[in-house]
Amino acid sequence: MKRLKEALQRHIYGQDDVIDEMIVGLLAKGHILLEGVPGVGKTRLAQTLANAFSIEMQRISFTPDLLPSDVLGSVMYDMKNAEFKTEKGPIFTNILLADEINRTPPKTQAALLEAMEERQVTLYGQSYPLPATFFVIATQNPFEHAGTYPLPEAQLDRFLFRLPITYPAADMEFAMLKASQTTAFMNHTSGQQVSILREEDLILWQQEAQEVVTSDAVLQYILDLIRATRSHPAILLGASPRAAIALLTASKANARLLERDFVIPDDVLRVLTPVLNHRLRLTPSAELEGLTSDEVIQQLVNSVVVSR
């Protein structure tokens, strides 16, 4: 995992926390929503991650005219052989990069719901399994709203993390400018040079993350945090039971990343904000006061006693 992190850092500058959270998402078998302005490295991060594992990645640009069949595939009649033929779409891959996911209508967005939750695709009544390491990385620009369609709550709840990508620090941006003078950096396919792991390694890591031990006290702490979101006066829509499972899974993956085989409350706190920040809907009065979901989550942390 250290080798993987170092490989990503050589291609993505100034985003160490995001890189850690991306690896945690991989270990937890969770999907990730990347938010940031154009040009901060969202696509490059996904490409480098896929190339590091030597696994397939498909990129779909979610445009207003995109149809569900363009994502899932379709069944066509073969006149020559007098039979129906299934044409699988780009969703049948290991890593699916859904670029600008909020630019496509809700009908096409909904095409991802079954795949993200059940890791299978149904075409005309026939179900087809997706690869064991199927993983969605979606991107969106949080500042441009013209011609966009907000993601429905059901789809947001299927993302394990929402990770904001901000501008890098000045020293890291200077280092990036120096590196950009090399041919390897400017070539976006240069991530193929960092191939250091196999798909089998990722599957093994995911199994090890599932086996991380969680005590009843930590489970109670997770439950207390989740239930606190449903009674907070600034929250209109609290976290679902799926969010509780996501918080537990991400906490176990974070412990595995830090080379522990048991979860501590610090693991829960480390992943709490990216797990909840896109799942909580604030009340109109809270939004008028300028409260953000991150600030409300911090209030929850301060109000919930850590179980011992």
C-alpha atoms as a printed R data frame, in Angstrom:
    type eleno elety resid chain resno       x       y       z
1   ATOM     1    CA   MET     A     1   0.000   0.000   0.000
2   ATOM     2    CA   LYS     A     2   2.903   2.340   0.639
3   ATOM     3    CA   ARG     A     3   4.170   1.639  -2.876
4   ATOM     4    CA   LEU     A     4   0.728   2.384  -4.286
5   ATOM     5    CA   LYS     A     5   0.501   5.653  -2.371
6   ATOM     6    CA   GLU     A     6   3.972   6.720  -3.498
7   ATOM     7    CA   ALA     A     7   3.100   5.922  -7.113
8   ATOM     8    CA   LEU     A     8  -0.023   8.061  -6.942
9   ATOM     9    CA   GLN     A     9   1.848  10.930  -5.285
10  ATOM    10    CA   ARG     A    10   4.326  10.983  -8.167
11  ATOM    11    CA   HIS     A    11   1.489  11.790 -10.548
12  ATOM    12    CA   ILE     A    12  -0.953  13.741  -8.348
13  ATOM    13    CA   TYR     A    13   0.589  16.669  -6.486
14  ATOM    14    CA   GLY     A    14  -0.671  18.129  -3.212
15  ATOM    15    CA   GLN     A    15  -3.593  15.711  -2.683
16  ATOM    16    CA   ASP     A    16  -2.204  13.290  -0.084
17  ATOM    17    CA   ASP     A    17  -5.411  13.175   1.981
18  ATOM    18    CA   VAL     A    18  -7.517  12.488  -1.113
19  ATOM    19    CA   ILE     A    19  -5.123   9.718  -2.165
20  ATOM    20    CA   ASP     A    20  -5.453   8.070   1.262
21  ATOM    21    CA   GLU     A    21  -9.240   8.291   1.065
22  ATOM    22    CA   MET     A    22  -9.253   6.856  -2.463
23  ATOM    23    CA   ILE     A    23  -7.278   3.832  -1.237
24  ATOM    24    CA   VAL     A    24  -9.663   3.453   1.711
25  ATOM    25    CA   GLY     A    25 -12.557   3.527  -0.753
26  ATOM    26    CA   LEU     A    26 -10.941   0.779  -2.814
27  ATOM    27    CA   LEU     A    27 -10.411  -1.394   0.266
28  ATOM    28    CA   ALA     A    28 -14.013  -0.826   1.368
29  ATOM    29    CA   LYS     A    29 -15.420  -1.660  -2.101
30  ATOM    30    CA   GLY     A    30 -17.097   1.752  -2.083
31  ATOM    31    CA   HIS     A    31 -17.796   4.216  -4.866
32  ATOM    32    CA   ILE     A    32 -16.383   7.741  -4.745
33  ATOM    33    CA   LEU     A    33 -17.721  11.110  -5.872
34  ATOM    34    CA   LEU     A    34 -14.948  13.607  -6.625
35  ATOM    35    CA   GLU     A    35 -15.884  17.280  -6.550
36  ATOM    36    CA   GLY     A    36 -13.676  20.055  -7.812
37  ATOM    37    CA   VAL     A    37 -13.196  22.708 -10.441
38  ATOM    38    CA   PRO     A    38 -11.790  21.641 -13.826
39  ATOM    39    CA   GLY     A    39  -8.075  21.031 -13.954
40  ATOM    40    CA   VAL     A    40  -7.324  19.862 -10.402
41  ATOM    41    CA   GLY     A    41  -6.540  16.258 -11.400
42  ATOM    42    CA   LYS     A    42  -9.789  14.314 -10.898
43  ATOM    43    CA   THR     A    43  -9.509  12.323 -14.135
44  ATOM    44    CA   ARG     A    44  -5.750  11.874 -13.851
45  ATOM    45    CA   LEU     A    45  -6.161  10.425 -10.352
46  ATOM    46    CA   ALA     A    46  -8.656   7.821 -11.587
47  ATOM    47    CA   GLN     A    47  -6.474   6.873 -14.564
48  ATOM    48    CA   THR     A    48  -3.336   6.514 -12.445
49  ATOM    49    CA   LEU     A    49  -5.181   4.420  -9.880
50  ATOM    50    CA   ALA     A    50  -6.451   2.022 -12.546
51  ATOM    51    CA   ASN     A    51  -3.037   1.738 -14.189
52  ATOM    52    CA   ALA     A    52  -1.343   1.040 -10.856
53  ATOM    53    CA   PHE     A    53  -3.386  -2.178 -10.591
54  ATOM    54    CA   SER     A    54  -3.199  -3.116 -14.277
55  ATOM    55    CA   ILE     A    55  -6.986  -3.275 -14.417
56  ATOM    56    CA   GLU     A    56  -9.385  -1.987 -17.025
57  ATOM    57    CA   MET     A    57 -10.915   1.469 -16.800
58  ATOM    58    CA   GLN     A    58 -13.695   2.877 -18.957
59  ATOM    59    CA   ARG     A    59 -14.478   6.591 -19.118
60  ATOM    60    CA   ILE     A    60 -17.957   7.900 -19.925
61  ATOM    61    CA   SER     A    61 -18.607  11.596 -20.470
62  ATOM    62    CA   PHE     A    62 -22.082  12.141 -19.059
63  ATOM    63    CA   THR     A    63 -23.698  14.546 -21.524
64  ATOM    64    CA   PRO     A    64 -27.360  15.691 -21.773
65  ATOM    65    CA   ASP     A    65 -28.001  13.376 -24.752
66  ATOM    66    CA   LEU     A    66 -26.535  10.250 -23.120
67  ATOM    67    CA   LEU     A    67 -28.976   7.320 -22.996
68  ATOM    68    CA   PRO     A    68 -29.109   4.461 -20.456
69  ATOM    69    CA   SER     A    69 -28.221   2.014 -23.238
70  ATOM    70    CA   ASP     A    70 -25.031   3.997 -23.883
71  ATOM    71    CA   VAL     A    71 -23.960   3.053 -20.350
72  ATOM    72    CA   LEU     A    72 -25.440  -0.398 -19.801
73  ATOM    73    CA   GLY     A    73 -25.573  -1.853 -23.289
74  ATOM    74    CA   SER     A    74 -28.465  -3.267 -25.290
75  ATOM    75    CA   VAL     A    75 -29.905  -6.388 -26.887
76  ATOM    76    CA   MET     A    76 -30.014  -6.370 -30.680
77  ATOM    77    CA   TYR     A    77 -31.474  -8.816 -33.190
78  ATOM    78    CA   ASP     A    78 -28.875 -10.396 -35.466
79  ATOM    79    CA   MET     A    79 -30.599 -10.814 -38.826
80  ATOM    80    CA   LYS     A    80 -27.816 -12.994 -40.218
81  ATOM    81    CA   ASN     A    81 -27.944 -15.606 -37.443
82  ATOM    82    CA   ALA     A    82 -31.627 -15.056 -36.567
83  ATOM    83    CA   GLU     A    83 -30.905 -14.548 -32.885
84  ATOM    84    CA   PHE     A    84 -30.739 -11.831 -30.260
85  ATOM    85    CA   LYS     A    85 -27.246 -10.632 -29.381
86  ATOM    86    CA   THR     A    86 -26.266  -8.830 -26.179
87  ATOM    87    CA   GLU     A    87 -23.972  -5.840 -26.621
88  ATOM    88    CA   LYS     A    88 -22.492  -4.995 -23.215
89  ATOM    89    CA   GLY     A    89 -21.870  -1.325 -22.472
90  ATOM    90    CA   PRO     A    90 -18.819   0.381 -20.955
91  ATOM    91    CA   ILE     A    91 -20.133  -0.235 -17.435
92  ATOM    92    CA   PHE     A    92 -18.717  -3.766 -17.686
93  ATOM    93    CA   THR     A    93 -15.278  -2.793 -16.437
94  ATOM    94    CA   ASN     A    94 -13.216  -2.661 -13.245
95  ATOM    95    CA   ILE     A    95 -13.106   1.107 -12.751
96  ATOM    96    CA   LEU     A    96 -15.828   3.242 -14.297
97  ATOM    97    CA   LEU     A    97 -15.017   6.939 -14.531
98  ATOM    98    CA   ALA     A    98 -18.338   8.797 -14.749
99  ATOM    99    CA   ASP     A    99 -17.115  12.202 -15.886
100 ATOM   100    CA   GLU     A   100 -19.401  15.168 -15.069
101 ATOM   101    CA   ILE     A   101 -22.092  12.792 -13.828
102 ATOM   102    CA   ASN     A   102 -24.537  15.597 -13.023
103 ATOM   103    CA   ARG     A   103 -24.738  16.735 -16.664
104 ATOM   104    CA   THR     A   104 -26.936  13.846 -17.746
105 ATOM   105    CA   PRO     A   105 -30.711  13.582 -17.091
106 ATOM   106    CA   PRO     A   106 -32.005  11.585 -14.093
107 ATOM   107    CA   LYS     A   107 -33.111   8.709 -16.351
108 ATOM   108    CA   THR     A   108 -29.519   8.035 -17.371
109 ATOM   109    CA   GLN     A   109 -28.190   8.662 -13.863
110 ATOM   110    CA   ALA     A   110 -30.580   5.979 -12.616
111 ATOM   111    CA   ALA     A   111 -28.920   3.451 -14.919
112 ATOM   112    CA   LEU     A   112 -26.084   3.250 -12.373
113 ATOM   113    CA   LEU     A   113 -28.252   2.477  -9.336
114 ATOM   114    CA   GLU     A   114 -28.411  -1.310  -9.691
115 ATOM   115    CA   ALA     A   115 -24.750  -1.576 -10.696
116 ATOM   116    CA   MET     A   116 -23.532   0.491  -7.742
117 ATOM   117    CA   GLU     A   117 -25.624  -1.357  -5.160
118 ATOM   118    CA   GLU     A   118 -25.797  -4.957  -6.420
119 ATOM   119    CA   ARG     A   119 -22.806  -5.039  -8.787
120 ATOM   120    CA   GLN     A   120 -24.867  -6.439 -11.603
121 ATOM   121    CA   VAL     A   121 -26.659  -5.132 -14.685
122 ATOM   122    CA   THR     A   122 -30.068  -6.278 -15.924
123 ATOM   123    CA   LEU     A   123 -30.679  -6.130 -19.668
124 ATOM   124    CA   TYR     A   124 -34.132  -7.116 -20.862
125 ATOM   125    CA   GLY     A   125 -34.749  -9.375 -17.878
126 ATOM   126    CA   GLN     A   126 -31.333 -11.053 -17.914
127 ATOM   127    CA   SER     A   127 -28.857 -10.211 -15.113
128 ATOM   128    CA   TYR     A   128 -25.128 -10.007 -15.805
129 ATOM   129    CA   PRO     A   129 -22.559  -9.805 -12.965
130 ATOM   130    CA   LEU     A   130 -19.942  -7.087 -12.946
131 ATOM   131    CA   PRO     A   131 -16.253  -7.723 -12.106
132 ATOM   132    CA   ALA     A   132 -15.443  -8.349  -8.444
133 ATOM   133    CA   THR     A   133 -13.434  -5.122  -8.289
134 ATOM   134    CA   PHE     A   134 -16.105  -2.937  -9.948
135 ATOM   135    CA   PHE     A   135 -15.640   0.598  -8.672
136 ATOM   136    CA   VAL     A   136 -17.269   3.881  -9.731
137 ATOM   137    CA   ILE     A   137 -15.389   7.166  -9.605
138 ATOM   138    CA   ALA     A   138 -17.727  10.015 -10.529
139 ATOM   139    CA   THR     A   139 -16.751  13.647 -10.963
140 ATOM   140    CA   GLN     A   140 -18.714  16.858 -10.860
141 ATOM   141    CA   ASN     A   141 -18.069  20.589 -10.736
142 ATOM   142    CA   PRO     A   142 -19.790  22.015  -7.630
143 ATOM   143    CA   PHE     A   143 -19.660  25.607  -8.870
144 ATOM   144    CA   GLU     A   144 -21.266  25.354 -12.304
145 ATOM   145    CA   HIS     A   145 -24.996  24.604 -12.275
146 ATOM   146    CA   ALA     A   146 -26.147  25.636 -15.764
147 ATOM   147    CA   GLY     A   147 -27.315  22.569 -17.673
148 ATOM   148    CA   THR     A   148 -26.857  20.199 -14.754
149 ATOM   149    CA   TYR     A   149 -29.202  17.815 -12.935
150 ATOM   150    CA   PRO     A   150 -28.690  17.406  -9.164
151 ATOM   151    CA   LEU     A   151 -27.991  13.813  -8.169
152 ATOM   152    CA   PRO     A   152 -31.001  12.213  -6.438
153 ATOM   153    CA   GLU     A   153 -30.695  11.197  -2.805
154 ATOM   154    CA   ALA     A   154 -30.896   7.501  -3.728
155 ATOM   155    CA   GLN     A   155 -27.804   7.823  -5.884
156 ATOM   156    CA   LEU     A   156 -25.857  10.031  -3.475
157 ATOM   157    CA   ASP     A   157 -26.453   7.438  -0.759
158 ATOM   158    CA   ARG     A   158 -24.714   4.822  -2.910
159 ATOM   159    CA   PHE     A   159 -21.432   6.721  -2.893
160 ATOM   160    CA   LEU     A   160 -19.201   5.763   0.014
161 ATOM   161    CA   PHE     A   161 -17.292   9.070  -0.035
162 ATOM   162    CA   ARG     A   162 -17.686  12.558  -1.429
163 ATOM   163    CA   LEU     A   163 -14.176  13.975  -1.707
164 ATOM   164    CA   PRO     A   164 -13.648  17.660  -2.476
165 ATOM   165    CA   ILE     A   165 -10.438  18.269  -4.436
166 ATOM   166    CA   THR     A   166  -9.056  21.757  -3.852
167 ATOM   167    CA   TYR     A   167  -6.110  23.661  -5.280
168 ATOM   168    CA   PRO     A   168  -2.700  22.313  -4.157
169 ATOM   169    CA   ALA     A   169  -0.420  24.273  -1.840
170 ATOM   170    CA   ALA     A   170   1.995  26.722  -3.452
171 ATOM   171    CA   ASP     A   171   5.081  24.536  -3.011
172 ATOM   172    CA   MET     A   172   3.325  21.488  -4.465
173 ATOM   173    CA   GLU     A   173   2.027  23.486  -7.415
174 ATOM   174    CA   PHE     A   174   5.576  24.734  -8.071
175 ATOM   175    CA   ALA     A   175   6.834  21.128  -8.010
176 ATOM   176    CA   MET     A   176   4.083  20.178 -10.441
177 ATOM   177    CA   LEU     A   177   5.116  22.973 -12.817
178 ATOM   178    CA   LYS     A   178   8.716  21.732 -12.790
179 ATOM   179    CA   ALA     A   179   7.600  18.151 -13.442
180 ATOM   180    CA   SER     A   180   5.277  19.266 -16.247
181 ATOM   181    CA   GLN     A   181   8.330  20.024 -18.407
182 ATOM   182    CA   THR     A   182   8.948  16.305 -18.814
183 ATOM   183    CA   THR     A   183   7.328  14.281 -21.567
184 ATOM   184    CA   ALA     A   184   6.170  11.569 -19.157
185 ATOM   185    CA   PHE     A   185   4.130  14.024 -17.082
186 ATOM   186    CA   MET     A   186   2.408  15.617 -20.068
187 ATOM   187    CA   ASN     A   187   1.455  12.213 -21.472
188 ATOM   188    CA   HIS     A   188  -1.772  11.282 -19.667
189 ATOM   189    CA   THR     A   189  -1.152   7.587 -20.378
190 ATOM   190    CA   SER     A   190   2.106   7.711 -18.443
191 ATOM   191    CA   GLY     A   191   0.253   6.138 -15.507
192 ATOM   192    CA   GLN     A   192   0.838   2.812 -17.241
193 ATOM   193    CA   GLN     A   193   4.472   3.084 -16.149
194 ATOM   194    CA   VAL     A   194   3.498   2.797 -12.460
195 ATOM   195    CA   SER     A   195   1.840  -0.610 -12.796
196 ATOM   196    CA   ILE     A   196   2.992  -2.276  -9.599
197 ATOM   197    CA   LEU     A   197   0.112  -4.494  -8.441
198 ATOM   198    CA   ARG     A   198  -2.296  -7.095  -9.706
199 ATOM   199    CA   GLU     A   199  -6.066  -7.297  -9.447
200 ATOM   200    CA   GLU     A   200  -5.572 -10.282  -7.142
201 ATOM   201    CA   ASP     A   201  -3.706  -8.020  -4.718
202 ATOM   202    CA   LEU     A   202  -6.669  -5.663  -4.527
203 ATOM   203    CA   ILE     A   203  -9.098  -8.542  -3.916
204 ATOM   204    CA   LEU     A   204  -6.853  -9.831  -1.114
205 ATOM   205    CA   TRP     A   205  -6.676  -6.358   0.483
206 ATOM   206    CA   GLN     A   206 -10.459  -6.063   0.362
207 ATOM   207    CA   GLN     A   207 -10.848  -9.440   2.073
208 ATOM   208    CA   GLU     A   208  -8.372  -8.435   4.778
209 ATOM   209    CA   ALA     A   209 -10.270  -5.179   5.349
210 ATOM   210    CA   GLN     A   210 -13.488  -7.122   5.870
211 ATOM   211    CA   GLU     A   211 -11.793  -9.250   8.527
212 ATOM   212    CA   VAL     A   212 -10.735  -6.267  10.653
213 ATOM   213    CA   VAL     A   213 -12.223  -6.654  14.149
214 ATOM   214    CA   THR     A   214 -14.690  -4.088  15.500
215 ATOM   215    CA   SER     A   215 -15.623  -4.129  19.184
216 ATOM   216    CA   ASP     A   216 -19.165  -3.595  20.442
217 ATOM   217    CA   ALA     A   217 -18.076  -0.271  21.944
218 ATOM   218    CA   VAL     A   218 -16.966   1.058  18.548
219 ATOM   219    CA   LEU     A   219 -20.134  -0.276  16.933
220 ATOM   220    CA   GLN     A   220 -22.155   1.625  19.525
221 ATOM   221    CA   TYR     A   221 -20.141   4.778  18.802
222 ATOM   222    CA   ILE     A   222 -20.907   4.468  15.090
223 ATOM   223    CA   LEU     A   223 -24.592   3.941  15.840
224 ATOM   224    CA   ASP     A   224 -24.703   6.923  18.202
225 ATOM   225    CA   LEU     A   225 -23.196   9.182  15.533
226 ATOM   226    CA   ILE     A   226 -25.628   8.000  12.864
227 ATOM   227    CA   ARG     A   227 -28.694   8.329  15.088
228 ATOM   228    CA   ALA     A   228 -27.566  11.789  16.197
229 ATOM   229    CA   THR     A   229 -27.958  12.987  12.588
230 ATOM   230    CA   ARG     A   230 -31.677  12.163  12.745
231 ATOM   231    CA   SER     A   231 -32.398  14.402  15.722
232 ATOM   232    CA   HIS     A   232 -30.092  17.365  15.084
233 ATOM   233    CA   PRO     A   233 -32.160  20.562  14.665
234 ATOM   234    CA   ALA     A   234 -30.152  21.708  11.621
235 ATOM   235    CA   ILE     A   235 -30.589  18.436   9.695
236 ATOM   236    CA   LEU     A   236 -33.697  17.839   7.606
237 ATOM   237    CA   LEU     A   237 -32.692  14.411   6.300
238 ATOM   238    CA   GLY     A   238 -30.375  12.305   8.464
239 ATOM   239    CA   ALA     A   239 -28.133   9.368   7.647
240 ATOM   240    CA   SER     A   240 -29.690   6.077   6.548
241 ATOM   241    CA   PRO     A   241 -28.892   2.545   7.764
242 ATOM   242    CA   ARG     A   242 -26.848   2.189   4.576
243 ATOM   243    CA   ALA     A   243 -24.765   5.117   5.804
244 ATOM   244    CA   ALA     A   244 -24.140   3.295   9.092
245 ATOM   245    CA   ILE     A   245 -22.836   0.254   7.213
246 ATOM   246    CA   ALA     A   246 -20.726   2.533   5.000
247 ATOM   247    CA   LEU     A   247 -19.213   4.207   8.063
248 ATOM   248    CA   LEU     A   248 -18.340   0.828   9.575
249 ATOM   249    CA   THR     A   249 -16.865  -0.506   6.320
250 ATOM   250    CA   ALA     A   250 -14.789   2.627   5.748
251 ATOM   251    CA   SER     A   251 -13.529   2.581   9.351
252 ATOM   252    CA   LYS     A   252 -12.340  -1.009   8.928
253 ATOM   253    CA   ALA     A   253 -10.639  -0.120   5.641
254 ATOM   254    CA   ASN     A   254  -8.884   2.840   7.271
255 ATOM   255    CA   ALA     A   255  -7.602   0.563  10.054
256 ATOM   256    CA   ARG     A   256  -6.285  -1.845   7.410
257 ATOM   257    CA   LEU     A   257  -4.544   1.018   5.602
258 ATOM   258    CA   LEU     A   258  -2.810   1.914   8.878
259 ATOM   259    CA   GLU     A   259  -1.762  -1.754   9.323
260 ATOM   260    CA   ARG     A   260  -4.090  -2.532  12.220
261 ATOM   261    CA   ASP     A   261  -6.458  -5.489  12.478
262 ATOM   262    CA   PHE     A   262  -8.925  -3.715  14.783
263 ATOM   263    CA   VAL     A   263 -10.923  -0.470  14.627
264 ATOM   264    CA   ILE     A   264 -10.493   2.397  17.075
265 ATOM   265    CA   PRO     A   265 -12.651   5.561  17.370
266 ATOM   266    CA   ASP     A   266  -9.993   7.564  15.504
267 ATOM   267    CA   ASP     A   267 -10.698   5.436  12.415
268 ATOM   268    CA   VAL     A   268 -14.367   6.370  12.635
269 ATOM   269    CA   LEU     A   269 -13.570  10.068  12.996
270 ATOM   270    CA   ARG     A   270 -11.104   9.920  10.078
271 ATOM   271    CA   VAL     A   271 -13.770   8.792   7.603
272 ATOM   272    CA   LEU     A   272 -16.866  10.365   9.193
273 ATOM   273    CA   THR     A   273 -16.944  13.575   7.143
274 ATOM   274    CA   PRO     A   274 -16.469  12.052   3.654
275 ATOM   275    CA   VAL     A   275 -19.054   9.381   4.501
276 ATOM   276    CA   LEU     A   276 -21.723  11.824   5.720
277 ATOM   277    CA   ASN     A   277 -21.112  15.148   3.956
278 ATOM   278    CA   HIS     A   278 -23.183  14.214   0.887
279 ATOM   279    CA   ARG     A   279 -25.842  12.257   2.768
280 ATOM   280    CA   LEU     A   280 -27.115  14.988   5.107
281 ATOM   281    CA   ARG     A   281 -29.738  17.460   3.917
282 ATOM   282    CA   LEU     A   282 -29.761  20.622   6.018
283 ATOM   283    CA   THR     A   283 -32.900  22.582   6.879
284 ATOM   284    CA   PRO     A   284 -33.559  25.784   4.900
285 ATOM   285    CA   SER     A   285 -33.017  27.876   8.025
286 ATOM   286    CA   ALA     A   286 -29.610  26.278   8.630
287 ATOM   287    CA   GLU     A   287 -28.586  26.969   5.041
288 ATOM   288    CA   LEU     A   288 -29.713  30.593   5.379
289 ATOM   289    CA   GLU     A   289 -27.498  30.898   8.435
290 ATOM   290    CA   GLY     A   290 -24.569  29.744   6.313
291 ATOM   291    CA   LEU     A   291 -24.070  26.381   8.019
292 ATOM   292    CA   THR     A   292 -22.342  23.661   6.000
293 ATOM   293    CA   SER     A   293 -22.652  19.909   6.356
294 ATOM   294    CA   ASP     A   294 -19.018  19.711   7.508
295 ATOM   295    CA   GLU     A   295 -19.729  22.164  10.347
296 ATOM   296    CA   VAL     A   296 -22.816  20.226  11.417
297 ATOM   297    CA   ILE     A   297 -20.829  16.974  11.394
298 ATOM   298    CA   GLN     A   298 -18.283  18.581  13.714
299 ATOM   299    CA   GLN     A   299 -21.134  19.554  16.051
300 ATOM   300    CA   LEU     A   300 -22.233  15.907  16.070
301 ATOM   301    CA   VAL     A   301 -18.720  14.764  16.940
302 ATOM   302    CA   ASN     A   302 -18.609  17.202  19.861
303 ATOM   303    CA   SER     A   303 -21.979  16.070  21.185
304 ATOM   304    CA   VAL     A   304 -21.557  12.289  21.005
305 ATOM   305    CA   VAL     A   305 -19.574  10.632  23.784
306 ATOM   306    CA   VAL     A   306 -16.953   8.120  22.651
307 ATOM   307    CA   SER     A   307 -17.798   4.630  23.895
308 ATOM   308    CA   ARG     A   308 -15.130   2.931  25.949
